[in-house]
């Protein structure tokens, strides 16, 4: 069973991975503040969120990214935290 690793420092590789996974999401800006890793394929980013649309009241979100073959990150979910 894979253990969870919590890191408050986000590497450039992880930032790039998040950017690729979120490509195509418009109206939201995600700033990662913490990453929780489960092995080398599951990443949970805790992000501050800024919205361009006033009706969206999301300030913090959990972004779930899975890295599959050939280091190809896929966005699996975005969950509102506050």
mmCIF file of the N, C-alpha and C atoms, coordinates in Angstrom:
data_MODEL
# 
_entry.id   MODEL 
# 
loop_
_atom_site.group_PDB 
_atom_site.id 
_atom_site.type_symbol 
_atom_site.label_atom_id 
_atom_site.label_alt_id 
_atom_site.label_comp_id 
_atom_site.label_asym_id 
_atom_site.label_entity_id 
_atom_site.label_seq_id 
_atom_site.pdbx_PDB_ins_code 
_atom_site.Cartn_x 
_atom_site.Cartn_y 
_atom_site.Cartn_z 
_atom_site.occupancy 
_atom_site.B_iso_or_equiv 
_atom_site.pdbx_formal_charge 
_atom_site.auth_seq_id 
_atom_site.auth_comp_id 
_atom_site.auth_asym_id 
_atom_site.auth_atom_id 
_atom_site.pdbx_PDB_model_num 
ATOM 1   N N  . UNK A 1 1  ? 0.841   -1.183 0.000   1.00 0.00 ? 1  UNK A N  1 
ATOM 2   C CA . UNK A 1 1  ? 0.000   0.000  0.000   1.00 0.00 ? 1  UNK A CA 1 
ATOM 3   C C  . UNK A 1 1  ? 0.884   1.244  0.000   1.00 0.00 ? 1  UNK A C  1 
ATOM 4   N N  . UNK A 1 2  ? 0.547   2.189  -0.825  1.00 0.00 ? 2  UNK A N  1 
ATOM 5   C CA . UNK A 1 2  ? 1.337   3.411  -0.940  1.00 0.00 ? 2  UNK A CA 1 
ATOM 6   C C  . UNK A 1 2  ? 1.010   4.364  0.207   1.00 0.00 ? 2  UNK A C  1 
ATOM 7   N N  . UNK A 1 3  ? 2.051   5.032  0.718   1.00 0.00 ? 3  UNK A N  1 
ATOM 8   C CA . UNK A 1 3  ? 1.867   5.995  1.795   1.00 0.00 ? 3  UNK A CA 1 
ATOM 9   C C  . UNK A 1 3  ? 1.691   7.389  1.229   1.00 0.00 ? 3  UNK A C  1 
ATOM 10  N N  . UNK A 1 4  ? 0.988   8.229  1.982   1.00 0.00 ? 4  UNK A N  1 
ATOM 11  C CA . UNK A 1 4  ? 0.801   9.621  1.588   1.00 0.00 ? 4  UNK A CA 1 
ATOM 12  C C  . UNK A 1 4  ? 1.963   10.455 2.082   1.00 0.00 ? 4  UNK A C  1 
ATOM 13  N N  . UNK A 1 5  ? 2.458   11.340 1.231   1.00 0.00 ? 5  UNK A N  1 
ATOM 14  C CA . UNK A 1 5  ? 3.518   12.296 1.579   1.00 0.00 ? 5  UNK A CA 1 
ATOM 15  C C  . UNK A 1 5  ? 2.945   13.693 1.444   1.00 0.00 ? 5  UNK A C  1 
ATOM 16  N N  . UNK A 1 6  ? 3.067   14.500 2.493   1.00 0.00 ? 6  UNK A N  1 
ATOM 17  C CA . UNK A 1 6  ? 2.596   15.881 2.450   1.00 0.00 ? 6  UNK A CA 1 
ATOM 18  C C  . UNK A 1 6  ? 3.809   16.792 2.352   1.00 0.00 ? 6  UNK A C  1 
ATOM 19  N N  . UNK A 1 7  ? 3.805   17.682 1.364   1.00 0.00 ? 7  UNK A N  1 
ATOM 20  C CA . UNK A 1 7  ? 4.922   18.607 1.174   1.00 0.00 ? 7  UNK A CA 1 
ATOM 21  C C  . UNK A 1 7  ? 4.383   20.020 0.996   1.00 0.00 ? 7  UNK A C  1 
ATOM 22  N N  . UNK A 1 8  ? 4.973   20.955 1.714   1.00 0.00 ? 8  UNK A N  1 
ATOM 23  C CA . UNK A 1 8  ? 4.558   22.353 1.565   1.00 0.00 ? 8  UNK A CA 1 
ATOM 24  C C  . UNK A 1 8  ? 5.369   23.066 0.488   1.00 0.00 ? 8  UNK A C  1 
ATOM 25  N N  . UNK A 1 9  ? 6.449   22.450 0.037   1.00 0.00 ? 9  UNK A N  1 
ATOM 26  C CA . UNK A 1 9  ? 7.249   23.011 -1.052  1.00 0.00 ? 9  UNK A CA 1 
ATOM 27  C C  . UNK A 1 9  ? 6.868   22.306 -2.348  1.00 0.00 ? 9  UNK A C  1 
ATOM 28  N N  . UNK A 1 10 ? 6.472   23.095 -3.335  1.00 0.00 ? 10 UNK A N  1 
ATOM 29  C CA . UNK A 1 10 ? 6.070   22.551 -4.632  1.00 0.00 ? 10 UNK A CA 1 
ATOM 30  C C  . UNK A 1 10 ? 7.242   22.708 -5.597  1.00 0.00 ? 10 UNK A C  1 
ATOM 31  N N  . UNK A 1 11 ? 7.666   21.608 -6.221  1.00 0.00 ? 11 UNK A N  1 
ATOM 32  C CA . UNK A 1 11 ? 8.776   21.671 -7.170  1.00 0.00 ? 11 UNK A CA 1 
ATOM 33  C C  . UNK A 1 11 ? 8.301   22.246 -8.507  1.00 0.00 ? 11 UNK A C  1 
ATOM 34  N N  . UNK A 1 12 ? 9.244   22.674 -9.322  1.00 0.00 ? 12 UNK A N  1 
ATOM 35  C CA . UNK A 1 12 ? 8.909   23.185 -10.659 1.00 0.00 ? 12 UNK A CA 1 
ATOM 36  C C  . UNK A 1 12 ? 8.247   22.097 -11.504 1.00 0.00 ? 12 UNK A C  1 
ATOM 37  N N  . UNK A 1 13 ? 8.710   20.860 -11.351 1.00 0.00 ? 13 UNK A N  1 
ATOM 38  C CA . UNK A 1 13 ? 8.117   19.742 -12.091 1.00 0.00 ? 13 UNK A CA 1 
ATOM 39  C C  . UNK A 1 13 ? 6.645   19.566 -11.710 1.00 0.00 ? 13 UNK A C  1 
ATOM 40  N N  . UNK A 1 14 ? 6.343   19.675 -10.412 1.00 0.00 ? 14 UNK A N  1 
ATOM 41  C CA . UNK A 1 14 ? 4.962   19.531 -9.949  1.00 0.00 ? 14 UNK A CA 1 
ATOM 42  C C  . UNK A 1 14 ? 4.093   20.698 -10.418 1.00 0.00 ? 14 UNK A C  1 
ATOM 43  N N  . UNK A 1 15 ? 4.653   21.916 -10.412 1.00 0.00 ? 15 UNK A N  1 
ATOM 44  C CA . UNK A 1 15 ? 3.914   23.079 -10.918 1.00 0.00 ? 15 UNK A CA 1 
ATOM 45  C C  . UNK A 1 15 ? 3.588   22.899 -12.398 1.00 0.00 ? 15 UNK A C  1 
ATOM 46  N N  . UNK A 1 16 ? 4.543   22.409 -13.156 1.00 0.00 ? 16 UNK A N  1 
ATOM 47  C CA . UNK A 1 16 ? 4.334   22.170 -14.588 1.00 0.00 ? 16 UNK A CA 1 
ATOM 48  C C  . UNK A 1 16 ? 3.279   21.088 -14.800 1.00 0.00 ? 16 UNK A C  1 
ATOM 49  N N  . UNK A 1 17 ? 3.330   20.044 -13.980 1.00 0.00 ? 17 UNK A N  1 
ATOM 50  C CA . UNK A 1 17 ? 2.355   18.959 -14.055 1.00 0.00 ? 17 UNK A CA 1 
ATOM 51  C C  . UNK A 1 17 ? 0.939   19.503 -13.819 1.00 0.00 ? 17 UNK A C  1 
ATOM 52  N N  . UNK A 1 18 ? 0.785   20.355 -12.800 1.00 0.00 ? 18 UNK A N  1 
ATOM 53  C CA . UNK A 1 18 ? -0.514  20.956 -12.499 1.00 0.00 ? 18 UNK A CA 1 
ATOM 54  C C  . UNK A 1 18 ? -0.973  21.843 -13.654 1.00 0.00 ? 18 UNK A C  1 
ATOM 55  N N  . UNK A 1 19 ? -0.065  22.615 -14.208 1.00 0.00 ? 19 UNK A N  1 
ATOM 56  C CA . UNK A 1 19 ? -0.390  23.508 -15.328 1.00 0.00 ? 19 UNK A CA 1 
ATOM 57  C C  . UNK A 1 19 ? -0.900  22.713 -16.531 1.00 0.00 ? 19 UNK A C  1 
ATOM 58  N N  . UNK A 1 20 ? -0.237  21.612 -16.845 1.00 0.00 ? 20 UNK A N  1 
ATOM 59  C CA . UNK A 1 20 ? -0.652  20.766 -17.974 1.00 0.00 ? 20 UNK A CA 1 
ATOM 60  C C  . UNK A 1 20 ? -2.025  20.160 -17.705 1.00 0.00 ? 20 UNK A C  1 
ATOM 61  N N  . UNK A 1 21 ? -2.238  19.674 -16.475 1.00 0.00 ? 21 UNK A N  1 
ATOM 62  C CA . UNK A 1 21 ? -3.515  19.043 -16.125 1.00 0.00 ? 21 UNK A CA 1 
ATOM 63  C C  . UNK A 1 21 ? -4.671  20.041 -16.186 1.00 0.00 ? 21 UNK A C  1 
ATOM 64  N N  . UNK A 1 22 ? -4.406  21.307 -15.828 1.00 0.00 ? 22 UNK A N  1 
ATOM 65  C CA . UNK A 1 22 ? -5.458  22.324 -15.800 1.00 0.00 ? 22 UNK A CA 1 
ATOM 66  C C  . UNK A 1 22 ? -5.619  23.060 -17.127 1.00 0.00 ? 22 UNK A C  1 
ATOM 67  N N  . UNK A 1 23 ? -4.838  22.685 -18.130 1.00 0.00 ? 23 UNK A N  1 
ATOM 68  C CA . UNK A 1 23 ? -4.920  23.342 -19.435 1.00 0.00 ? 23 UNK A CA 1 
ATOM 69  C C  . UNK A 1 23 ? -6.344  23.229 -19.977 1.00 0.00 ? 23 UNK A C  1 
ATOM 70  N N  . UNK A 1 24 ? -6.912  24.345 -20.365 1.00 0.00 ? 24 UNK A N  1 
ATOM 71  C CA . UNK A 1 24 ? -8.273  24.349 -20.895 1.00 0.00 ? 24 UNK A CA 1 
ATOM 72  C C  . UNK A 1 24 ? -9.313  24.788 -19.884 1.00 0.00 ? 24 UNK A C  1 
ATOM 73  N N  . UNK A 1 25 ? -8.937  24.897 -18.606 1.00 0.00 ? 25 UNK A N  1 
ATOM 74  C CA . UNK A 1 25 ? -9.852  25.402 -17.578 1.00 0.00 ? 25 UNK A CA 1 
ATOM 75  C C  . UNK A 1 25 ? -9.777  26.926 -17.627 1.00 0.00 ? 25 UNK A C  1 
ATOM 76  N N  . UNK A 1 26 ? -10.861 27.569 -17.986 1.00 0.00 ? 26 UNK A N  1 
ATOM 77  C CA . UNK A 1 26 ? -10.883 29.024 -18.120 1.00 0.00 ? 26 UNK A CA 1 
ATOM 78  C C  . UNK A 1 26 ? -11.673 29.654 -16.977 1.00 0.00 ? 26 UNK A C  1 
ATOM 79  N N  . UNK A 1 27 ? -11.285 30.864 -16.590 1.00 0.00 ? 27 UNK A N  1 
ATOM 80  C CA . UNK A 1 27 ? -12.013 31.607 -15.572 1.00 0.00 ? 27 UNK A CA 1 
ATOM 81  C C  . UNK A 1 27 ? -11.539 31.364 -14.156 1.00 0.00 ? 27 UNK A C  1 
ATOM 82  N N  . UNK A 1 28 ? -10.620 30.429 -13.971 1.00 0.00 ? 28 UNK A N  1 
ATOM 83  C CA . UNK A 1 28 ? -10.080 30.114 -12.649 1.00 0.00 ? 28 UNK A CA 1 
ATOM 84  C C  . UNK A 1 28 ? -8.562  30.133 -12.703 1.00 0.00 ? 28 UNK A C  1 
ATOM 85  N N  . UNK A 1 29 ? -7.955  30.669 -11.663 1.00 0.00 ? 29 UNK A N  1 
ATOM 86  C CA . UNK A 1 29 ? -6.498  30.688 -11.542 1.00 0.00 ? 29 UNK A CA 1 
ATOM 87  C C  . UNK A 1 29 ? -6.122  29.922 -10.279 1.00 0.00 ? 29 UNK A C  1 
ATOM 88  N N  . UNK A 1 30 ? -5.278  28.902 -10.407 1.00 0.00 ? 30 UNK A N  1 
ATOM 89  C CA . UNK A 1 30 ? -4.904  28.038 -9.292  1.00 0.00 ? 30 UNK A CA 1 
ATOM 90  C C  . UNK A 1 30 ? -3.464  28.297 -8.868  1.00 0.00 ? 30 UNK A C  1 
ATOM 91  N N  . UNK A 1 31 ? -3.264  28.562 -7.575  1.00 0.00 ? 31 UNK A N  1 
ATOM 92  C CA . UNK A 1 31 ? -1.923  28.752 -7.022  1.00 0.00 ? 31 UNK A CA 1 
ATOM 93  C C  . UNK A 1 31 ? -1.693  27.646 -5.987  1.00 0.00 ? 31 UNK A C  1 
ATOM 94  N N  . UNK A 1 32 ? -0.837  26.657 -6.302  1.00 0.00 ? 32 UNK A N  1 
ATOM 95  C CA . UNK A 1 32 ? -0.630  25.549 -5.367  1.00 0.00 ? 32 UNK A CA 1 
ATOM 96  C C  . UNK A 1 32 ? 0.110   25.994 -4.107  1.00 0.00 ? 32 UNK A C  1 
ATOM 97  N N  . UNK A 1 33 ? -0.374  25.532 -2.939  1.00 0.00 ? 33 UNK A N  1 
ATOM 98  C CA . UNK A 1 33 ? 0.297   25.855 -1.677  1.00 0.00 ? 33 UNK A CA 1 
ATOM 99  C C  . UNK A 1 33 ? 0.800   24.603 -0.961  1.00 0.00 ? 33 UNK A C  1 
ATOM 100 N N  . UNK A 1 34 ? 0.202   23.462 -1.258  1.00 0.00 ? 34 UNK A N  1 
ATOM 101 C CA . UNK A 1 34 ? 0.614   22.189 -0.662  1.00 0.00 ? 34 UNK A CA 1 
ATOM 102 C C  . UNK A 1 34 ? 0.342   21.077 -1.666  1.00 0.00 ? 34 UNK A C  1 
ATOM 103 N N  . UNK A 1 35 ? 1.172   20.054 -1.626  1.00 0.00 ? 35 UNK A N  1 
ATOM 104 C CA . UNK A 1 35 ? 0.911   18.881 -2.457  1.00 0.00 ? 35 UNK A CA 1 
ATOM 105 C C  . UNK A 1 35 ? 0.953   17.644 -1.565  1.00 0.00 ? 35 UNK A C  1 
ATOM 106 N N  . UNK A 1 36 ? 0.003   16.741 -1.795  1.00 0.00 ? 36 UNK A N  1 
ATOM 107 C CA . UNK A 1 36 ? -0.032  15.447 -1.120  1.00 0.00 ? 36 UNK A CA 1 
ATOM 108 C C  . UNK A 1 36 ? 0.177   14.409 -2.210  1.00 0.00 ? 36 UNK A C  1 
ATOM 109 N N  . UNK A 1 37 ? 1.219   13.591 -2.044  1.00 0.00 ? 37 UNK A N  1 
ATOM 110 C CA . UNK A 1 37 ? 1.546   12.587 -3.059  1.00 0.00 ? 37 UNK A CA 1 
ATOM 111 C C  . UNK A 1 37 ? 1.242   11.193 -2.522  1.00 0.00 ? 37 UNK A C  1 
ATOM 112 N N  . UNK A 1 38 ? 0.726   10.360 -3.406  1.00 0.00 ? 38 UNK A N  1 
ATOM 113 C CA . UNK A 1 38 ? 0.510   8.946  -3.101  1.00 0.00 ? 38 UNK A CA 1 
ATOM 114 C C  . UNK A 1 38 ? 1.250   8.172  -4.182  1.00 0.00 ? 38 UNK A C  1 
ATOM 115 N N  . UNK A 1 39 ? 2.472   7.789  -3.859  1.00 0.00 ? 39 UNK A N  1 
ATOM 116 C CA . UNK A 1 39 ? 3.315   7.145  -4.859  1.00 0.00 ? 39 UNK A CA 1 
ATOM 117 C C  . UNK A 1 39 ? 3.787   8.149  -5.888  1.00 0.00 ? 39 UNK A C  1 
ATOM 118 N N  . UNK A 1 40 ? 4.054   7.683  -7.086  1.00 0.00 ? 40 UNK A N  1 
ATOM 119 C CA . UNK A 1 40 ? 4.535   8.554  -8.159  1.00 0.00 ? 40 UNK A CA 1 
ATOM 120 C C  . UNK A 1 40 ? 3.448   8.898  -9.169  1.00 0.00 ? 40 UNK A C  1 
ATOM 121 N N  . UNK A 1 41 ? 2.204   8.455  -8.908  1.00 0.00 ? 41 UNK A N  1 
ATOM 122 C CA . UNK A 1 41 ? 1.181   8.722  -9.912  1.00 0.00 ? 41 UNK A CA 1 
ATOM 123 C C  . UNK A 1 41 ? 0.003   9.549  -9.422  1.00 0.00 ? 41 UNK A C  1 
ATOM 124 N N  . UNK A 1 42 ? -0.275  9.584  -8.122  1.00 0.00 ? 42 UNK A N  1 
ATOM 125 C CA . UNK A 1 42 ? -1.414  10.341 -7.607  1.00 0.00 ? 42 UNK A CA 1 
ATOM 126 C C  . UNK A 1 42 ? -0.945  11.572 -6.849  1.00 0.00 ? 42 UNK A C  1 
ATOM 127 N N  . UNK A 1 43 ? -1.451  12.724 -7.271  1.00 0.00 ? 43 UNK A N  1 
ATOM 128 C CA . UNK A 1 43 ? -1.091  14.006 -6.657  1.00 0.00 ? 43 UNK A CA 1 
ATOM 129 C C  . UNK A 1 43 ? -2.366  14.763 -6.307  1.00 0.00 ? 43 UNK A C  1 
ATOM 130 N N  . UNK A 1 44 ? -2.421  15.268 -5.083  1.00 0.00 ? 44 UNK A N  1 
ATOM 131 C CA . UNK A 1 44 ? -3.523  16.113 -4.631  1.00 0.00 ? 44 UNK A CA 1 
ATOM 132 C C  . UNK A 1 44 ? -2.929  17.478 -4.308  1.00 0.00 ? 44 UNK A C  1 
ATOM 133 N N  . UNK A 1 45 ? -3.270  18.478 -5.091  1.00 0.00 ? 45 UNK A N  1 
ATOM 134 C CA . UNK A 1 45 ? -2.767  19.833 -4.880  1.00 0.00 ? 45 UNK A CA 1 
ATOM 135 C C  . UNK A 1 45 ? -3.812  20.634 -4.118  1.00 0.00 ? 45 UNK A C  1 
ATOM 136 N N  . UNK A 1 46 ? -3.414  21.259 -3.016  1.00 0.00 ? 46 UNK A N  1 
ATOM 137 C CA . UNK A 1 46 ? -4.269  22.206 -2.317  1.00 0.00 ? 46 UNK A CA 1 
ATOM 138 C C  . UNK A 1 46 ? -3.891  23.574 -2.872  1.00 0.00 ? 46 UNK A C  1 
ATOM 139 N N  . UNK A 1 47 ? -4.871  24.260 -3.446  1.00 0.00 ? 47 UNK A N  1 
ATOM 140 C CA . UNK A 1 47 ? -4.595  25.501 -4.175  1.00 0.00 ? 47 UNK A CA 1 
ATOM 141 C C  . UNK A 1 47 ? -5.469  26.651 -3.695  1.00 0.00 ? 47 UNK A C  1 
ATOM 142 N N  . UNK A 1 48 ? -4.886  27.848 -3.726  1.00 0.00 ? 48 UNK A N  1 
ATOM 143 C CA . UNK A 1 48 ? -5.680  29.063 -3.616  1.00 0.00 ? 48 UNK A CA 1 
ATOM 144 C C  . UNK A 1 48 ? -6.275  29.294 -4.996  1.00 0.00 ? 48 UNK A C  1 
ATOM 145 N N  . UNK A 1 49 ? -7.530  29.724 -5.028  1.00 0.00 ? 49 UNK A N  1 
ATOM 146 C CA . UNK A 1 49 ? -8.209  29.899 -6.307  1.00 0.00 ? 49 UNK A CA 1 
ATOM 147 C C  . UNK A 1 49 ? -8.674  31.342 -6.439  1.00 0.00 ? 49 UNK A C  1 
ATOM 148 N N  . UNK A 1 50 ? -8.383  31.922 -7.590  1.00 0.00 ? 50 UNK A N  1 
ATOM 149 C CA . UNK A 1 50 ? -8.915  33.239 -7.929  1.00 0.00 ? 50 UNK A CA 1 
ATOM 150 C C  . UNK A 1 50 ? -9.832  33.046 -9.125  1.00 0.00 ? 50 UNK A C  1 
ATOM 151 N N  . UNK A 1 51 ? -11.004 33.663 -9.049  1.00 0.00 ? 51 UNK A N  1 
ATOM 152 C CA . UNK A 1 51 ? -11.979 33.503 -10.125 1.00 0.00 ? 51 UNK A CA 1 
ATOM 153 C C  . UNK A 1 51 ? -12.145 34.800 -10.895 1.00 0.00 ? 51 UNK A C  1 
ATOM 154 N N  . UNK A 1 52 ? -12.403 34.664 -12.172 1.00 0.00 ? 52 UNK A N  1 
ATOM 155 C CA . UNK A 1 52 ? -12.706 35.815 -13.013 1.00 0.00 ? 52 UNK A CA 1 
ATOM 156 C C  . UNK A 1 52 ? -14.210 36.083 -13.031 1.00 0.00 ? 52 UNK A C  1 
ATOM 157 N N  . UNK A 1 53 ? -14.988 35.100 -12.589 1.00 0.00 ? 53 UNK A N  1 
ATOM 158 C CA . UNK A 1 53 ? -16.445 35.204 -12.565 1.00 0.00 ? 53 UNK A CA 1 
ATOM 159 C C  . UNK A 1 53 ? -16.880 35.416 -11.117 1.00 0.00 ? 53 UNK A C  1 
ATOM 160 N N  . UNK A 1 54 ? -17.571 36.474 -10.843 1.00 0.00 ? 54 UNK A N  1 
ATOM 161 C CA . UNK A 1 54 ? -17.935 36.824 -9.463  1.00 0.00 ? 54 UNK A CA 1 
ATOM 162 C C  . UNK A 1 54 ? -18.864 35.811 -8.806  1.00 0.00 ? 54 UNK A C  1 
ATOM 163 N N  . UNK A 1 55 ? -19.691 35.119 -9.568  1.00 0.00 ? 55 UNK A N  1 
ATOM 164 C CA . UNK A 1 55 ? -20.648 34.167 -8.993  1.00 0.00 ? 55 UNK A CA 1 
ATOM 165 C C  . UNK A 1 55 ? -19.972 32.923 -8.425  1.00 0.00 ? 55 UNK A C  1 
ATOM 166 N N  . UNK A 1 56 ? -18.784 32.613 -8.877  1.00 0.00 ? 56 UNK A N  1 
ATOM 167 C CA . UNK A 1 56 ? -18.069 31.440 -8.365  1.00 0.00 ? 56 UNK A CA 1 
ATOM 168 C C  . UNK A 1 56 ? -17.354 31.826 -7.085  1.00 0.00 ? 56 UNK A C  1 
ATOM 169 N N  . UNK A 1 57 ? -17.804 31.303 -5.975  1.00 0.00 ? 57 UNK A N  1 
ATOM 170 C CA . UNK A 1 57 ? -17.251 31.658 -4.671  1.00 0.00 ? 57 UNK A CA 1 
ATOM 171 C C  . UNK A 1 57 ? -16.293 30.567 -4.184  1.00 0.00 ? 57 UNK A C  1 
ATOM 172 N N  . UNK A 1 58 ? -15.243 30.302 -4.922  1.00 0.00 ? 58 UNK A N  1 
ATOM 173 C CA . UNK A 1 58 ? -14.269 29.287 -4.537  1.00 0.00 ? 58 UNK A CA 1 
ATOM 174 C C  . UNK A 1 58 ? -12.961 29.987 -4.187  1.00 0.00 ? 58 UNK A C  1 
ATOM 175 N N  . UNK A 1 59 ? -12.484 29.786 -2.944  1.00 0.00 ? 59 UNK A N  1 
ATOM 176 C CA . UNK A 1 59 ? -11.226 30.399 -2.522  1.00 0.00 ? 59 UNK A CA 1 
ATOM 177 C C  . UNK A 1 59 ? -10.116 29.367 -2.397  1.00 0.00 ? 59 UNK A C  1 
ATOM 178 N N  . UNK A 1 60 ? -10.478 28.138 -2.016  1.00 0.00 ? 60 UNK A N  1 
ATOM 179 C CA . UNK A 1 60 ? -9.517  27.041 -1.877  1.00 0.00 ? 60 UNK A CA 1 
ATOM 180 C C  . UNK A 1 60 ? -10.099 25.816 -2.571  1.00 0.00 ? 60 UNK A C  1 
ATOM 181 N N  . UNK A 1 61 ? -9.219  25.026 -3.180  1.00 0.00 ? 61 UNK A N  1 
ATOM 182 C CA . UNK A 1 61 ? -9.672  23.826 -3.874  1.00 0.00 ? 61 UNK A CA 1 
ATOM 183 C C  . UNK A 1 61 ? -8.638  22.724 -3.750  1.00 0.00 ? 61 UNK A C  1 
ATOM 184 N N  . UNK A 1 62 ? -9.127  21.484 -3.836  1.00 0.00 ? 62 UNK A N  1 
ATOM 185 C CA . UNK A 1 62 ? -8.252  20.312 -3.916  1.00 0.00 ? 62 UNK A CA 1 
ATOM 186 C C  . UNK A 1 62 ? -8.320  19.830 -5.364  1.00 0.00 ? 62 UNK A C  1 
ATOM 187 N N  . UNK A 1 63 ? -7.167  19.761 -6.005  1.00 0.00 ? 63 UNK A N  1 
ATOM 188 C CA . UNK A 1 63 ? -7.085  19.347 -7.404  1.00 0.00 ? 63 UNK A CA 1 
ATOM 189 C C  . UNK A 1 63 ? -6.405  17.977 -7.436  1.00 0.00 ? 63 UNK A C  1 
ATOM 190 N N  . UNK A 1 64 ? -7.102  16.978 -7.976  1.00 0.00 ? 64 UNK A N  1 
ATOM 191 C CA . UNK A 1 64 ? -6.587  15.610 -8.038  1.00 0.00 ? 64 UNK A CA 1 
ATOM 192 C C  . UNK A 1 64 ? -6.067  15.349 -9.447  1.00 0.00 ? 64 UNK A C  1 
ATOM 193 N N  . UNK A 1 65 ? -4.775  15.029 -9.525  1.00 0.00 ? 65 UNK A N  1 
ATOM 194 C CA . UNK A 1 65 ? -4.101  14.775 -10.801 1.00 0.00 ? 65 UNK A CA 1 
ATOM 195 C C  . UNK A 1 65 ? -3.468  13.391 -10.748 1.00 0.00 ? 65 UNK A C  1 
ATOM 196 N N  . UNK A 1 66 ? -3.633  12.624 -11.819 1.00 0.00 ? 66 UNK A N  1 
ATOM 197 C CA . UNK A 1 66 ? -2.977  11.322 -11.925 1.00 0.00 ? 66 UNK A CA 1 
ATOM 198 C C  . UNK A 1 66 ? -2.014  11.364 -13.101 1.00 0.00 ? 66 UNK A C  1 
ATOM 199 N N  . UNK A 1 67 ? -0.790  10.913 -12.839 1.00 0.00 ? 67 UNK A N  1 
ATOM 200 C CA . UNK A 1 67 ? 0.229   10.846 -13.888 1.00 0.00 ? 67 UNK A CA 1 
ATOM 201 C C  . UNK A 1 67 ? 0.240   9.422  -14.415 1.00 0.00 ? 67 UNK A C  1 
ATOM 202 N N  . UNK A 1 68 ? -0.013  9.301  -15.716 1.00 0.00 ? 68 UNK A N  1 
ATOM 203 C CA . UNK A 1 68 ? -0.045  7.986  -16.328 1.00 0.00 ? 68 UNK A CA 1 
ATOM 204 C C  . UNK A 1 68 ? 1.203   7.786  -17.159 1.00 0.00 ? 68 UNK A C  1 
ATOM 205 N N  . UNK A 1 69 ? 1.218   6.779  -17.986 1.00 0.00 ? 69 UNK A N  1 
ATOM 206 C CA . UNK A 1 69 ? 2.405   6.472  -18.765 1.00 0.00 ? 69 UNK A CA 1 
ATOM 207 C C  . UNK A 1 69 ? 2.941   7.690  -19.497 1.00 0.00 ? 69 UNK A C  1 
ATOM 208 N N  . UNK A 1 70 ? 4.243   7.715  -19.654 1.00 0.00 ? 70 UNK A N  1 
ATOM 209 C CA . UNK A 1 70 ? 4.972   8.787  -20.336 1.00 0.00 ? 70 UNK A CA 1 
ATOM 210 C C  . UNK A 1 70 ? 4.791   10.143 -19.660 1.00 0.00 ? 70 UNK A C  1 
ATOM 211 N N  . UNK A 1 71 ? 4.659   10.157 -18.327 1.00 0.00 ? 71 UNK A N  1 
ATOM 212 C CA . UNK A 1 71 ? 4.528   11.396 -17.553 1.00 0.00 ? 71 UNK A CA 1 
ATOM 213 C C  . UNK A 1 71 ? 3.434   12.305 -18.093 1.00 0.00 ? 71 UNK A C  1 
ATOM 214 N N  . UNK A 1 72 ? 2.290   11.727 -18.402 1.00 0.00 ? 72 UNK A N  1 
ATOM 215 C CA . UNK A 1 72 ? 1.167   12.481 -18.947 1.00 0.00 ? 72 UNK A CA 1 
ATOM 216 C C  . UNK A 1 72 ? 0.143   12.742 -17.841 1.00 0.00 ? 72 UNK A C  1 
ATOM 217 N N  . UNK A 1 73 ? 0.133   13.964 -17.231 1.00 0.00 ? 73 UNK A N  1 
ATOM 218 C CA . UNK A 1 73 ? -0.799  14.242 -16.135 1.00 0.00 ? 73 UNK A CA 1 
ATOM 219 C C  . UNK A 1 73 ? -2.230  14.449 -16.628 1.00 0.00 ? 73 UNK A C  1 
ATOM 220 N N  . UNK A 1 74 ? -3.183  13.847 -15.919 1.00 0.00 ? 74 UNK A N  1 
ATOM 221 C CA . UNK A 1 74 ? -4.604  13.976 -16.247 1.00 0.00 ? 74 UNK A CA 1 
ATOM 222 C C  . UNK A 1 74 ? -5.338  14.540 -15.040 1.00 0.00 ? 74 UNK A C  1 
ATOM 223 N N  . UNK A 1 75 ? -6.197  15.519 -15.282 1.00 0.00 ? 75 UNK A N  1 
ATOM 224 C CA . UNK A 1 75 ? -7.034  16.090 -14.236 1.00 0.00 ? 75 UNK A CA 1 
ATOM 225 C C  . UNK A 1 75 ? -8.187  15.136 -13.967 1.00 0.00 ? 75 UNK A C  1 
ATOM 226 N N  . UNK A 1 76 ? -8.330  14.692 -12.708 1.00 0.00 ? 76 UNK A N  1 
ATOM 227 C CA . UNK A 1 76 ? -9.425  13.791 -12.363 1.00 0.00 ? 76 UNK A CA 1 
ATOM 228 C C  . UNK A 1 76 ? -10.545 14.510 -11.627 1.00 0.00 ? 76 UNK A C  1 
ATOM 229 N N  . UNK A 1 77 ? -10.211 15.506 -10.795 1.00 0.00 ? 77 UNK A N  1 
ATOM 230 C CA . UNK A 1 77 ? -11.276 16.237 -10.109 1.00 0.00 ? 77 UNK A CA 1 
ATOM 231 C C  . UNK A 1 77 ? -10.771 17.552 -9.539  1.00 0.00 ? 77 UNK A C  1 
ATOM 232 N N  . UNK A 1 78 ? -11.721 18.467 -9.364  1.00 0.00 ? 78 UNK A N  1 
ATOM 233 C CA . UNK A 1 78 ? -11.492 19.716 -8.645  1.00 0.00 ? 78 UNK A CA 1 
ATOM 234 C C  . UNK A 1 78 ? -12.586 19.788 -7.591  1.00 0.00 ? 78 UNK A C  1 
ATOM 235 N N  . UNK A 1 79 ? -12.185 19.857 -6.334  1.00 0.00 ? 79 UNK A N  1 
ATOM 236 C CA . UNK A 1 79 ? -13.142 19.872 -5.226  1.00 0.00 ? 79 UNK A CA 1 
ATOM 237 C C  . UNK A 1 79 ? -13.020 21.183 -4.455  1.00 0.00 ? 79 UNK A C  1 
ATOM 238 N N  . UNK A 1 80 ? -14.133 21.853 -4.273  1.00 0.00 ? 80 UNK A N  1 
ATOM 239 C CA . UNK A 1 80 ? -14.155 23.110 -3.528  1.00 0.00 ? 80 UNK A CA 1 
ATOM 240 C C  . UNK A 1 80 ? -13.914 22.828 -2.050  1.00 0.00 ? 80 UNK A C  1 
ATOM 241 N N  . UNK A 1 81 ? -12.965 23.556 -1.441  1.00 0.00 ? 81 UNK A N  1 
ATOM 242 C CA . UNK A 1 81 ? -12.704 23.429 -0.010  1.00 0.00 ? 81 UNK A CA 1 
ATOM 243 C C  . UNK A 1 81 ? -13.293 24.605 0.763   1.00 0.00 ? 81 UNK A C  1 
ATOM 244 N N  . UNK A 1 82 ? -13.280 25.781 0.180   1.00 0.00 ? 82 UNK A N  1 
ATOM 245 C CA . UNK A 1 82 ? -13.923 26.948 0.812   1.00 0.00 ? 82 UNK A CA 1 
ATOM 246 C C  . UNK A 1 82 ? -14.220 28.008 -0.219  1.00 0.00 ? 82 UNK A C  1 
# 
